[in-house]
Amino acid sequence: GQALSRFVHLSSLGVYAAKNHHGTDETEALPARHMDGYTQTKVEAEQIAARLGAQAVIAVVVKQDDELVGLAGLGIRNEVARNCGGG
């Protein structure tokens, strides 16, 4: 197979503390602990992706969105799926 050159991690604004996220961007620090296990795993996954990118293991893009909807109401937005080769 071909070596992976870039990794795109789709996350959500849920990684930040519970609040109105209008104006929130990636410069806001992620909390060390979250209110539930699901959201905590989102934070930890972003931290792993960022660490791999910082270590130049692979080029990493983290996309945080407040609306992840699409194909049959599940998954990512249709246009993102098309851009990633998903149809």
SVG drawing of the C-alpha trace seen along z (x, -y; Angstrom):
<svg xmlns="http://www.w3.org/2000/svg" viewBox="-31 -35 40 37">
<polyline fill="none" stroke="black" stroke-width="0.4" points="0.0,0.0 0.8,-3.6 2.1,-5.5 -0.3,-7.9 0.9,-11.5 -1.9,-13.4 -4.4,-12.6 -7.7,-14.6 -9.2,-14.2 -12.9,-15.3 -13.8,-16.5 -16.4,-18.8 -16.8,-22.0 -17.8,-19.6 -14.2,-19.2 -14.4,-22.7 -16.1,-23.5 -19.9,-23.5 -21.0,-27.0 -22.1,-29.0 -19.3,-28.4 -19.9,-31.5 -16.5,-32.8 -14.6,-29.8 -11.6,-28.8 -8.7,-26.3 -6.6,-28.8 -8.8,-28.0 -7.2,-25.5 -8.7,-22.0 -9.8,-21.1 -7.8,-18.4 -10.9,-16.6 -14.4,-16.6 -17.9,-16.0 -18.4,-12.6 -16.4,-9.8 -17.5,-10.4 -16.4,-14.0 -13.2,-13.0 -12.3,-10.6 -12.8,-13.5 -10.3,-15.6 -7.8,-12.8 -8.1,-12.0 -7.3,-15.6 -4.3,-15.6 -3.0,-12.4 -3.5,-13.8 -1.8,-17.1 1.2,-15.2 1.7,-13.2 1.6,-16.3 4.0,-18.1 6.5,-15.2 6.3,-15.3 5.2,-11.7 2.5,-12.7 0.8,-15.9 -2.3,-16.4 -5.4,-18.5 -7.9,-18.8 -11.4,-20.0 -13.8,-21.1 -17.3,-21.6 -20.5,-22.4 -22.7,-20.5 -21.7,-17.0 -24.7,-15.8 -25.1,-14.3 -25.5,-11.0 -28.9,-9.6 -28.5,-11.8 -25.3,-10.0 -21.7,-10.7 -20.1,-13.8 -21.5,-16.5 -22.2,-15.4 -19.7,-17.9 -16.9,-16.8 -17.6,-13.2 -17.4,-14.1 -14.1,-15.9 -12.7,-12.9 -13.7,-10.6 -16.8,-9.3 -19.3,-10.0"/>
</svg>
